[in-house]
């Protein structure tokens, strides 16, 4: 009986630990208002996204057709409008970003 409990606990622990590892995604950091309209990373895209951010919009991360909220906004402050690779952990539709590279 105790072996079954230990085995079950080990499985749950393994699943919990594996979901805590960081993942990498390639996409575009942009503003929440225009989101997918600014994924090309052109000069106009960057300027518009930065303008919207100054007006109070939140940064989002666009990967393909998915738009993710960014938990820690300060991590991407210097990358608004840019195509980047981020490392972090995803929970639902929100990413906590640990590292940003261009």
Secondary structure, DSSP 8 states (H G I E B T S, - for coil): -HHHHHHHHHHHHHHHHHTTS-EEEEEEEEETTTGGGG-S--HHHHHHHHHHHHTT--EEEEETTEEEEES-GGGGGGGTT-EEEEEEEEETTEEEEEEEE-
